């Protein structure tokens, strides 16, 4: 039987890069990250060897994915398959927060 795990945002470990990302959950199959970007802050486009789902919690952002720009507002859910470039930019005046679900299977 699996063990119950509870993680509060303020206690979650940080991602190993400069942006404010917090690892809320991690296993060999799945990782859940809370990402916050300040106004005009961005995550450079990059590729990963896994599928990812973004769910926008608050603020306004633009997802750049291989020449396509997608506007992300609260309630937007976006799936990106493995190997496809993705990068976020906060284009609003307030903090942009997005939940990142990595499918590591």
Buried (B, 14 or more C-beta within 10 A) or exposed (E): EEEEEEBEEEEBEEBEEEBBBBBBEBEEEEBBBBBBBEBEBBBEBEEBEBBBBBBBBBBBBBBBBEEEEBEBEEEBEBEBEEEBBBBBBBBBEEBBBBBBBBBBE
